[in-house]
Amino acid sequence: MTETPEACSLLDFDRSNMFEVLKNFPAQVREGIAIGEAAPYFHDSSRFPLLVFAGMGGSAIAGDLLRCTLQGYGADDFAVIVNRTYGLPSGVNSNTAFIGSSYSGNTEETLAAYQAALGKTKRLLCIATGGELKKRAEADGVPLITIPDGLQPRCAVGYSLMPVLVTLLSHGAITGEAHKALSQSLRTLPEFLDTKALEYSQPNANNPAFALAERLRGTIPVFYSAPVLEAVNLRWRGQIQENGKHLAFGNIVPEMNHNEINSWVLPGDLTKRFSIVFLRTPDTLNRMAVRFQATKNILQERAKNFIEIHAEGSNLLEQMFSLVYLADWTSYWLALLNDQDPTEIKDILALKAAMTANS
């Protein structure tokens, strides 16, 4: 990258070099796929109706992306529940599959959920870099996927998602046309992301991530999307919040059409501090397309900015990750534009210290 003096100044705030981590994301996806191809499967490989994916924060988003990917590809072999708490959802039994995901291996909510799952089912799988979860899985004889360490969990979604998705594909949990389409999509994804890495890493207005960060700066973004992009929507919010140290909110269409759409009236002096952002895929159902257009007609003058972001790519997985990767880079540039270190998480670490002190 040829850096202007302004770019050099911006990058000075990136004290932990998240730039290189983000630019290397396509390589992470490739490695994650390879890890999945060699990964173990659950003890019991027979069919299961429910998969509970337990994780928090950057680890849990992999479960959300898994759930939405399977939904988008029409895979109805099993349902997925993403579990973000200490216990388990109701209905977990010996027919349930459980994945405990903690990048550090020390996430207390995930450890508690794992311990609860041990008493319910033998169909368990863990994924971690190490820590207590790895120790317990090895001691309990639970299949374990070990992934590379050294990253912030939110920067490791390629490691957290791809091995799980690939092992489910490789061992027959996903079948039929969904298996075929997903397998083909995985083959093209890394090369597709290579092109995006070049595009999103340039600190200038020709870079859509940088240009979007400039538009969002000084406003509170609210993201709206269809259910198939629910995980992507969550990723946008989480990355802007954690990387950018910046408030962000979101909701899903059509649900927001039944309540939230009516709220863009008051306080009238504050709505102009917001940006409304639509996240779109090109194959939205006709009735959903009508809803998005009607929602746009009603709301586009209510906020300071009205922005539509259309996913790119030749298949749904590419489209989802074009938006995920754009979120990562947009939140990165937004942090730097606001003189923030995107890696720094002072308040999260303060909360963890308080929890440790009171354990």
C-alpha positions as CSV (number, residue, x, y, z in Angstrom):
1,M,0.0,0.0,0.0
2,T,1.3,3.5,-0.9
3,E,0.6,5.6,2.1
4,T,-0.1,9.3,2.0
5,P,1.0,11.4,5.1
6,E,-2.7,11.4,6.1
7,A,-2.8,7.6,5.9
8,C,0.3,7.2,7.9
9,S,-1.2,9.5,10.6
10,L,-4.4,7.4,10.7
11,L,-2.5,4.1,11.0
12,D,-0.6,5.5,14.0
13,F,-3.8,4.8,16.1
14,D,-3.6,1.1,15.1
15,R,-1.1,0.3,17.8
16,S,-1.7,-3.5,17.6
17,N,-1.7,-3.7,13.8
18,M,-5.2,-4.9,13.2
19,F,-4.6,-3.8,9.6
20,E,-2.5,-6.9,8.9
21,V,-5.0,-9.2,10.7
22,L,-7.9,-7.9,8.6
23,K,-5.8,-8.0,5.3
24,N,-4.9,-11.6,6.1
25,F,-8.5,-12.7,6.6
26,P,-8.7,-14.6,3.3
27,A,-5.7,-16.7,4.4
28,Q,-7.5,-17.3,7.7
29,V,-10.6,-18.6,5.9
30,R,-8.4,-21.0,3.8
31,E,-6.7,-22.3,7.0
32,G,-10.0,-22.6,8.7
33,I,-11.4,-24.7,5.9
34,A,-8.3,-26.9,6.0
35,I,-8.6,-27.4,9.8
36,G,-12.3,-28.4,9.3
37,E,-11.3,-31.0,6.7
38,A,-9.1,-32.7,9.3
39,A,-11.4,-32.1,12.3
40,P,-13.1,-34.7,14.4
41,Y,-16.8,-35.2,14.6
42,F,-19.2,-35.9,17.4
43,H,-19.1,-39.3,19.1
44,D,-22.4,-40.2,17.7
45,S,-22.6,-39.5,14.0
46,S,-26.3,-40.4,13.6
47,R,-28.9,-37.8,12.8
48,F,-29.8,-35.1,15.3
49,P,-32.7,-32.7,15.2
50,L,-31.1,-29.8,17.2
51,L,-27.6,-28.3,17.4
52,V,-26.9,-26.0,20.3
53,F,-23.9,-23.7,19.6
54,A,-22.7,-22.1,22.9
55,G,-20.4,-19.1,22.8
56,M,-20.1,-15.4,23.6
57,G,-19.1,-12.3,21.6
58,G,-16.6,-13.0,18.8
59,S,-17.0,-16.8,19.2
60,A,-20.8,-16.8,19.2
61,I,-21.0,-14.9,15.9
62,A,-19.8,-18.0,14.2
63,G,-22.9,-19.8,15.5
64,D,-25.1,-17.1,14.2
65,L,-23.4,-17.2,10.8
66,L,-23.7,-21.0,10.7
67,R,-27.5,-20.7,11.5
68,C,-28.1,-18.1,8.8
69,T,-26.0,-19.8,6.2
70,L,-27.9,-23.1,6.7
71,Q,-31.2,-21.2,6.5
72,G,-30.1,-19.4,3.3
73,Y,-29.0,-22.6,1.6
74,G,-32.2,-24.4,2.6
75,A,-30.5,-26.9,4.9
76,D,-33.3,-28.3,7.1
77,D,-31.4,-31.3,8.5
78,F,-31.4,-29.8,12.0
79,A,-32.2,-26.6,13.8
80,V,-29.5,-24.4,15.3
81,I,-29.8,-22.5,18.6
82,V,-27.1,-20.0,19.5
83,N,-26.7,-20.1,23.3
84,R,-25.3,-16.9,24.9
85,T,-25.6,-17.6,28.6
86,Y,-24.5,-19.9,31.4
87,G,-27.1,-22.6,31.1
88,L,-28.8,-24.5,28.2
89,P,-32.1,-23.8,26.4
90,S,-35.0,-26.1,27.3
91,G,-35.4,-29.3,25.4
92,V,-31.8,-30.4,25.3
93,N,-31.5,-34.1,25.6
94,S,-29.5,-37.1,24.4
95,N,-30.6,-36.4,20.8
96,T,-29.2,-32.9,20.9
97,A,-25.8,-32.0,19.4
98,F,-23.7,-29.4,21.3
99,I,-20.8,-27.3,20.2
100,G,-18.9,-25.3,22.8
101,S,-16.9,-22.4,21.2
102,S,-14.5,-20.2,23.1
103,Y,-11.5,-18.7,21.4
104,S,-9.6,-18.3,24.6
105,G,-11.1,-21.4,26.1
106,N,-11.8,-19.5,29.3
107,T,-15.2,-17.9,28.7
108,E,-17.1,-18.6,31.9
109,E,-20.6,-18.7,30.3
110,T,-19.5,-21.2,27.7
111,L,-17.7,-23.4,30.3
112,A,-20.9,-23.5,32.3
113,A,-23.0,-24.4,29.3
114,Y,-20.5,-27.1,28.4
115,Q,-20.6,-28.6,31.9
116,A,-24.4,-28.6,31.7
117,A,-24.4,-30.3,28.3
118,L,-22.1,-33.1,29.6
119,G,-25.0,-34.3,31.7
120,K,-27.5,-34.2,28.9
121,T,-25.9,-35.6,25.7
122,K,-22.8,-37.4,24.4
123,R,-22.9,-35.6,21.1
124,L,-20.4,-32.8,22.0
125,L,-17.7,-31.0,20.1
126,C,-15.5,-28.2,21.4
127,I,-13.5,-25.5,19.5
128,A,-10.9,-23.4,21.2
129,T,-7.2,-22.3,21.1
130,G,-6.6,-23.7,24.5
131,G,-7.5,-22.7,28.0
132,E,-9.9,-24.5,30.3
133,L,-12.3,-25.7,27.6
134,K,-9.6,-27.5,25.8
135,K,-8.4,-29.1,29.1
136,R,-11.9,-30.2,30.0
137,A,-12.6,-31.6,26.5
138,E,-9.4,-33.6,26.5
139,A,-10.1,-34.9,30.1
140,D,-13.7,-35.8,29.2
141,G,-12.8,-37.5,25.9
142,V,-14.9,-34.9,23.9
143,P,-13.8,-34.3,20.3
144,L,-11.9,-31.0,20.1
145,I,-10.9,-28.6,17.2
146,T,-7.9,-26.6,18.2
147,I,-7.5,-23.4,16.3
148,P,-4.6,-20.9,16.1
149,D,-4.3,-18.3,18.9
150,G,-2.9,-14.8,19.0
151,L,-6.0,-12.9,17.7
152,Q,-8.8,-11.0,19.2
153,P,-11.8,-13.4,19.2
154,R,-13.8,-11.0,16.9
155,C,-10.9,-11.1,14.4
156,A,-10.9,-15.0,14.3
157,V,-14.3,-15.7,12.8
158,G,-12.6,-17.6,9.9
159,Y,-11.2,-20.0,12.5
160,S,-14.4,-20.1,14.6
161,L,-16.8,-20.8,11.7
162,M,-15.1,-22.6,8.9
163,P,-13.9,-25.7,10.8
164,V,-17.4,-26.2,12.2
165,L,-19.1,-25.7,8.9
166,V,-16.7,-28.0,7.1
167,T,-16.9,-30.8,9.7
168,L,-20.7,-30.7,9.5
169,L,-20.4,-31.0,5.7
170,S,-17.7,-33.6,5.7
171,H,-19.4,-36.0,8.2
172,G,-22.9,-36.0,6.6
173,A,-24.8,-33.7,9.0
174,I,-25.8,-31.5,6.0
175,T,-27.2,-33.4,3.1
176,G,-28.8,-33.0,-0.3
177,E,-28.7,-29.9,-2.5
178,A,-27.6,-27.8,0.5
179,H,-24.5,-29.9,0.9
180,K,-23.7,-29.6,-2.8
181,A,-24.3,-25.8,-3.0
182,L,-22.4,-25.0,0.2
183,S,-19.4,-27.2,-0.8
184,Q,-19.2,-25.3,-4.1
185,S,-19.5,-21.9,-2.3
186,L,-16.7,-22.8,0.1
187,R,-14.4,-23.5,-2.9
188,T,-14.8,-20.0,-4.3
189,L,-14.9,-18.0,-1.1
190,P,-11.2,-17.5,-0.3
191,E,-10.4,-16.2,-3.8
192,F,-13.4,-13.9,-3.7
193,L,-12.2,-12.4,-0.4
194,D,-8.7,-11.9,-1.9
195,T,-10.2,-9.2,-4.2
196,K,-12.0,-7.6,-1.3
197,A,-8.8,-7.5,0.9
198,L,-7.2,-5.3,-1.8
199,E,-10.2,-3.1,-2.2
200,Y,-11.0,-2.5,1.5
201,S,-7.5,-1.9,2.7
202,Q,-6.9,1.4,0.9
203,P,-7.3,4.5,3.0
204,N,-9.0,6.6,0.3
205,A,-12.4,7.5,-1.0
206,N,-12.2,4.8,-3.7
207,N,-12.4,2.2,-0.9
208,P,-16.1,1.6,-0.1
209,A,-15.2,0.7,3.5
210,F,-13.3,3.9,4.1
211,A,-15.9,6.0,2.3
212,L,-18.7,4.4,4.4
213,A,-16.8,5.0,7.6
214,E,-16.6,8.7,6.7
215,R,-20.3,8.8,6.1
216,L,-21.1,7.0,9.4
217,R,-18.7,9.2,11.5
218,G,-20.5,11.4,13.9
219,T,-23.8,9.5,13.5
220,I,-25.4,6.5,15.2
221,P,-26.0,3.8,12.6
222,V,-29.1,1.6,12.7
223,F,-28.9,-1.5,10.5
224,Y,-31.9,-3.2,8.9
225,S,-31.8,-6.5,7.0
226,A,-33.8,-9.6,6.1
227,P,-33.7,-12.6,8.5
228,V,-31.1,-14.4,6.3
229,L,-28.7,-11.5,7.1
230,E,-29.5,-11.4,10.8
231,A,-26.0,-12.7,11.7
232,V,-24.4,-10.2,9.3
233,N,-26.5,-7.4,10.9
234,L,-25.3,-8.4,14.3
235,R,-21.7,-8.5,13.0
236,W,-22.0,-4.9,11.8
237,R,-23.3,-3.7,15.2
238,G,-20.7,-5.7,17.2
239,Q,-17.7,-4.6,15.1
240,I,-18.7,-0.9,15.2
241,Q,-19.2,-1.1,18.9
242,E,-16.1,-3.1,19.7
243,N,-13.6,-1.8,17.1
244,G,-15.0,1.7,16.7
245,K,-16.0,2.3,20.3
246,H,-19.1,3.7,18.7
247,L,-22.8,3.1,19.4
248,A,-24.7,1.1,16.8
249,F,-28.1,-0.6,16.7
250,G,-30.2,-2.8,14.4
251,N,-33.3,-4.8,13.7
252,I,-34.8,-7.2,11.2
253,V,-37.4,-6.7,8.5
254,P,-40.3,-7.6,8.6
255,E,-40.4,-7.5,12.4
256,M,-39.4,-3.8,12.6
257,N,-42.3,-3.0,10.3
258,H,-44.7,-3.9,13.1
259,N,-43.2,-1.6,15.8
260,E,-39.8,0.2,15.3
261,I,-40.8,1.9,12.0
262,N,-43.3,4.0,14.0
263,S,-40.5,5.3,16.3
264,W,-38.6,7.5,13.8
265,V,-40.5,10.6,14.8
266,L,-39.3,11.6,18.3
267,P,-37.2,13.1,19.7
268,G,-37.2,15.1,16.5
269,D,-34.0,16.9,17.2
270,L,-32.1,13.6,17.7
271,T,-33.2,11.5,14.7
272,K,-30.9,13.5,12.4
273,R,-28.0,12.2,14.5
274,F,-28.7,8.7,13.1
275,S,-27.8,6.9,9.9
276,I,-30.2,4.3,8.6
277,V,-28.4,1.5,6.8
278,F,-30.1,-1.2,4.7
279,L,-28.2,-4.5,4.3
280,R,-29.4,-6.2,1.1
281,T,-28.9,-9.4,-0.8
282,P,-29.8,-9.4,-4.6
283,D,-32.3,-12.3,-4.3
284,T,-34.6,-10.9,-1.7
285,L,-38.1,-12.4,-1.9
286,N,-40.6,-10.2,-3.8
287,R,-42.7,-9.4,-0.7
288,M,-39.5,-8.5,1.2
289,A,-38.4,-6.3,-1.7
290,V,-41.8,-4.5,-1.4
291,R,-41.3,-4.1,2.3
292,F,-37.8,-2.7,1.9
293,Q,-39.0,-0.2,-0.7
294,A,-42.0,0.9,1.4
295,T,-39.8,1.2,4.5
296,K,-37.3,3.3,2.5
297,N,-40.0,5.6,1.2
298,I,-41.2,6.2,4.8
299,L,-37.8,6.6,6.6
300,Q,-35.3,8.0,4.1
301,E,-35.8,11.6,5.1
302,R,-35.9,10.9,8.9
303,A,-32.2,10.4,9.6
304,K,-29.1,12.3,8.6
305,N,-28.0,9.5,6.2
306,F,-29.9,6.8,4.4
307,I,-27.6,4.2,3.0
308,E,-28.2,0.9,1.1
309,I,-25.4,-1.6,1.0
310,H,-25.9,-4.4,-1.5
311,A,-24.0,-7.7,-1.0
312,E,-21.6,-8.8,-3.8
313,G,-20.7,-12.3,-4.9
314,S,-22.0,-15.1,-7.1
315,N,-23.5,-17.1,-4.2
316,L,-25.0,-16.5,-0.8
317,L,-21.8,-17.4,1.2
318,E,-19.8,-14.8,-0.8
319,Q,-22.6,-12.3,-0.4
320,M,-22.7,-12.8,3.3
321,F,-19.0,-12.5,3.7
322,S,-18.7,-9.5,1.4
323,L,-20.8,-7.8,4.0
324,V,-19.0,-9.3,7.0
325,Y,-15.7,-8.3,5.6
326,L,-17.0,-4.8,4.7
327,A,-18.2,-4.5,8.4
328,D,-14.8,-5.4,9.7
329,W,-13.0,-2.9,7.5
330,T,-15.6,-0.1,8.0
331,S,-15.4,-0.4,11.8
332,Y,-11.6,-0.4,11.5
333,W,-11.5,2.8,9.5
334,L,-14.2,4.4,11.7
335,A,-12.0,3.8,14.8
336,L,-9.0,5.4,13.2
337,L,-11.0,8.4,11.9
338,N,-12.1,8.9,15.5
339,D,-8.6,8.6,16.9
340,Q,-9.3,5.2,18.5
341,D,-7.2,2.0,18.6
342,P,-9.5,-0.6,17.0
343,T,-8.0,-3.4,19.1
344,E,-8.3,-1.8,22.5
345,I,-11.2,-3.1,24.7
346,K,-10.7,-1.3,28.0
347,D,-14.3,-1.5,29.2
348,I,-14.6,-5.2,28.4
349,L,-11.4,-5.9,30.3
350,A,-12.6,-3.8,33.2
351,L,-15.9,-5.8,33.3
352,K,-13.9,-9.1,33.2
353,A,-11.7,-8.0,36.0
354,A,-14.8,-7.1,38.1
355,M,-16.3,-10.5,37.4
356,T,-13.0,-12.2,38.4
357,A,-12.8,-10.2,41.6
358,N,-16.3,-11.3,42.6
359,S,-16.0,-15.0,41.5
